[in-house]
Amino acid sequence: MLGNFTYCNPTKLYFGDDSLKYLGNELKKYGKNVLLVYGGGSIRKNGIYDGVMRILKDAGKNVAEISGVMPNPTVHKLYEGMETARKHGTDLILAAGGGSVCDYAKALSVSVNCAEDPWEKYYVRFEEPVCETLPVGCVLTMAGTGSEMNAGAVITNPEQKLKIGHVFEDEKIMPRFSILNPKYTLSLPVYQMAAGIYDIFNHICEQYFSGEDDNTSDYLSEGLMRSLLHSSRIAMKDPADYEARSNIMWTAAWALNTLVSKGKSCDWMIHMLGQAVGALTNATHGMTLSAVSLPYYRYILPYGLPKFARFAANVWGISAEGKSERALAEAGLDAMERWMKDMGLAMNITELGAAKDMLPDLVRATVILKDGYKVLDRDEIAEIFLRSF
């Protein structure tokens, strides 16, 4: 491993089908005023809301609520939450939901006591907070983003047609604790489950497809990908398979808790492309990633050929016998494409609502990063989007 790094992840995880019982112990560490954040109401239907509220009341907490956090949380929803959190004198933000709810809670954490506009400060200038941040806890209901164990927060600005993520540097912004009960994910529609699985897979890929040194992180990534492929096939046949869903949930946390990025540069261009699609279409995040992945990977394959060949052999189990390095690398992406189609993932951005007249806005909304095998220019971004329709 050629890189220099510091690793710290303070998030405490409670995992398993009785993990919610530990929420009460965690609540003792914080003040009386808790802000409960959740999405469109599914936690009310499946009983999670009642279970969480019972524990909050037993702990003597004063609870305010922010409901209706959307799959792509907007800056306007962030402003609404800031006002509620300030009026409540919030001591702890408790997110009950999927990755978008967890992202939103962390964005609130750095914004409630911020004197500046958080969009300009955190998502335009990419500054770090100088204000006091609020602690966040998560009760996770969907596996995919890894937001339960990292310091990232993605926010959308509909007027500017931008969807931007900020991974904060201070580990205090990571959730202090996260409760991971795989049973909470079993009621998800198959479409959402598949989108979450691809989000996990792509998180690993973004960290894997970079660098040329012999890096332990890449071996960890290959193992996580093989586990995810195995569990995804089981879950697609039987979404109620607890073991498969538990493995998917555990992989999601380790895919994006910064572990497999250590000692590496990381690409993240697929997320930049996918977030541009999401900003213009409001499509499901994992599907925006799947729709642009293969056009992007096939475009950069010549620049990272050894790693793509290794991916084919070590993740997809394709024999190198009788194949050139290029043929082996392409066979790996072909295997990936077959798996994606079997999963029912979006294979182009047209099916997500994108049209070719959006191309200038898609290109404009794509942030260019420099740590992948090929640094793209705007013309190349346009070409990749054209291949994605």
N, C-alpha and C positions, 0 to 999 in steps of 0.2 A: 504494500500500500504506500503510494507516494505522497499522499496528502497529509497535511497537519490539521488536527481538528480537536474540538472539545465536545464531549457528549454528556448531556444532562437531560433526563426526562423525569420530572417529578410527579407525573400523573399516577395516582393510585387507582388500580383497576380492581373491580369486584366482578368476577365472571361466573356465570352459571345460572341455573333455573331458580335458585333461591337468593340471588344476589341483591334484590331490592331490600331485603331485611337489614342490610348494612347502611342504608341511607340514614337511618336515625343516628347512628354513631357519628357519621360525618357531620350531620347538622349541628351537633353539640359544639363544633369548633367555630361557629359563626354567629353573628348577631341575630336579633329577632326578626328582622325584616328581609323576607325572601321574595324575590321576583321570579315567578314561574313562567317560563317561556315555552310555547308549543305551537304546533302548526294548525292544520285545517280542521281538527276535531276528531281525528281517528283515535287518539288516545282516550277520548271520552267514550267511544263505542267499544273499544276492546278492554276496558277496565283499568288501564294503566293510570289514567288520571285519578280515579278513585283511590287506587292504592297509594299513589304518591301523596295525594292530599291528606289521606288518613295519617300517614307518617309525619307530614308537616304539622298537622294539628296536634298530634300526640307530643310533638317536640315543642309545642307552644309558640310556633312561629306565626308572625303576621304576614299573610300572603297577598301579594298583588299579582295580577296575571296579564300577560301579553299573549293573545291568541292570534291565529291567522298568519303566522310567519310562512311565507310562500316558499316554494322550492328554490327559487332564485331570489333571495331576500333583497329588497330594494333599499336605496338610500332613504326614501321617504318613510319606510317602515322603521328604519334605524332612528330617524328623528323622532318618530312617535314613541319608540321605546325609551329613548333618552329622557323624554319628558315624564313618562310614567315612572321610570327608575329614580329620577331626581325627587319627584313628589313623594315617593314611598320611602326615601332614605335608605335605599337598598344596601344590605350587607352581603348578600349572596345572590347570584343569578343562577337559577337551576333550569337547565334546558332539558325538556322531555320530548324527544323526537329524533329525527334523522340528522344527517350531516348539515343540512341547511340551517336547522334550528340551532345546532351547536356552533356553527359559524357565526350566526346572528348574535348569539350570546357573547361570543368573544369580541365581536365588533362593538357590542354594547359596553363590554367591560372596559375597553380603552377609550370610549367616547363620552360616558356619563359625566365624568369630571373634567372633560377637555374643554378649554375655553374657545377653541377654534372649531371651524367646520370640519368634522371628521372625514368627509369625502375628500376635501382638498388636502388635508394633512396626511391622511393615511393611504389614500388611493390615487392621488395625483402626484404629490411630492414624495410619497413613500417614507415619511418620517416615522420615528418611533415615539411612543407616548412619553411625555414628561409629567403628566398628571398622575394622580393616584388611580390605579386600576382596581376593578372589582373582581373578587374571586368567582370562578365559574365551576359548576358541577354539571354532569351530564347523566341522564338516564336514556340510553340509546335504544332506538326502536327500529333502526335500519342499518345494515352493514354496507359500507361502500366508501365513504369519504375519508375515513380515518381521523375525522375532526375531533373525535373523542380523546385523542392522545397527541395533539399537536397544537401549534400556536397560529394556525392559519385561519383566515376569515375572508370569504368571498362575498362581495356586495355588487349589486347591479344598479346602474344609473340609467333608467329607461329613456330619459330625455337625451342623454348623450350617447345612447346606444353602446354602452360600455359595461362589461362585466369583468371585474378586476379582483384578484386575490392578493392579499398581503400576508406574508408569513412573518410574524413578529419575532424579534430577536430575544426578548426577555421570556425566560421560562415561566415567570409568574402568570403569563397570559394563557399558558396551557391549562386545561381543566385541572382543578386540584384533585378531583376524583371523577371516575366514570363507572357507571353500573351497566354491565353488558349481560343481558339475559337473552340468549338465542331464541327463546320462546316468543319474545316480543316481535321477532322478525317474521314469524310463520304466517301471519295474516296478510303480509304484503302481496299485492298482485304480482304475477309472474313477470310481467313487463318491468316493474320496479326492481324486483329481485335481480333480473338479468342486467339491468342498467347498473345496479350497485356492484355486481360481480365484475362487470367490465371496468368500472371505475377503479376497483381494487387492482385488477390486472394492469391497467394502464399506469397507475401510480408506480408500480414496480418497474414497468418498462421505461418510464421517463428517467428513472435513476440508473437503470441497467445499461441503456444504450448511450454510453458516454465513456470516455477514458480508454486507455490501452494497457494499463498496468495490470499485474496479477493481484486482484483486489478481493479480499475476503467478502466484502459486501456483495460482490457479484455472485458468489457461491450461495450466499444466503438468499439472494433474490431468486436464483434458479429453483431453490427448494420451495420457496413460497409460491412461485408460479406453478410448479408441478402439483403442489397440494391443492391450490385453487382450481386448477383444471380438473383434477380428480373429483373434488367435492362439487364443482359446478355441474358436472355431468350427472351426478347422483341427484342433486337438488332439482335439476330441470325435469328429471323423470318423476321425482317424488318431492315436491316442495315442502312436505311436512317431515322430511327426514331430519331429525334433530341433530344427529351427529354431523351430517354434511353442513347444515346451517351453522352449527357451532364452530366448525372449522373455518367456514367462510368469515364469520364474525371475528374470529381471532386473527386470521390472516389480514383482514382489513386494518386492524390496529397496527400490526407490525409493518404493513406496507407503507405507512406514511407517518410513523412516529419518529422519523429522522434516522433510524438505525441503519437502513441499507443505503443511505446517502453518504455515510461517513467515508472519508478518504477519497471522495469522488467529486468531479463536476457532474451536473445533472442537466438534462435537456429541457423538458417541460414545454416544448413547442406545441405538442399536441394539445395540451391544456390551453395554450394561448389561442390556437386555432378554434378549438371547441368552445371556449368561452366567448369568442367573437360570434359564433353561430348562436349560442345561447342568448347573448345580448339582443340579437335581432329577432329571434324566433321564440324565446322563452321555453325552448325544448328541454327535456330531461337531460341533466348534465352527462350522465354516463353514455347516453345515446349520441350526444354531440361529439363525444370523444371517439366512439366507435365509427362514426360516419366519416371522420377525417383521418383515422389512424393509418389505414393501409395506403392511401395515396401519399401520405407523408413518409411512411417508412420505405415505400418503394422508391420514392424520390431520393432519400438520403442513403439508401443501401450501399451504393458504390463508395461512399465516403467512410463507412464503418463496416466494411465487408467482413473482417475477421469476427467481430462481435455478432453479426447477424448469422454467420455460419455456426458459431458456438451456440447461439440461441436455438437454431434448428436441431442441433445434435443433443444438447443438454436439457432443453425444455420439452421439445416435441419428439425426441427419441428417433430422429431420422438418421439413418446410416450415411456416412460420408463415402462409403465404398462406391467407386465408379463415378463420382461426382466431382466437378470442379468446385472451388470454394464459392463461386458465384451461384452455381446451380444448387448447392446445398443451402445457401442463404435464402434463395428464392423459394426453395421447397419449404423452408420454415415458415415464411410468410403465407404460402399457400395453405399450410396446415392451420395456421392461425385463422385464415379466412374461413375455412370449413367449420372450425369450432365456433366462430362468431355467427355464422349463418345458422348453425344448429341451435345456438342460444336465442335466435330471433332478434339479434341486435340490429340497429339501424346501420345500413351499409352505404348510405349516401345522405347528403344533407337536404336533398329535394324532399324526401319523405318526412323530414322534420319541419317543413314549411319554408325552406330557403328557396329563393328564385334567383336566376342569373342577374336580374337587375339590381340585386343586393350586393353584387360583387365589390363595387367600390367601398361600400360601408364595411363589408367583411374584412377587406384588406386594411382599411383604416383602423378598425377596432382590434386588430391583431398586434399584440406586443411582440417585438422581435427580441429574442434572447440569444446569447452567444456561447453557450456551453455545450451544444450538441456537436455532432460530427460535421454539420454544415451550417454556417450562418446564412440565413436566408435574406434576400432582399425583397422588396415589395413585389417585383415582377414574379419572383419565384413563389411567393405566398399566393398571388393571384392564380398561378398555374396549378398549385396544389388544390386550391378551392375549385377550380374548373374541373379537375379530375375527381372531385368529391361530389359533383352534382349527379 
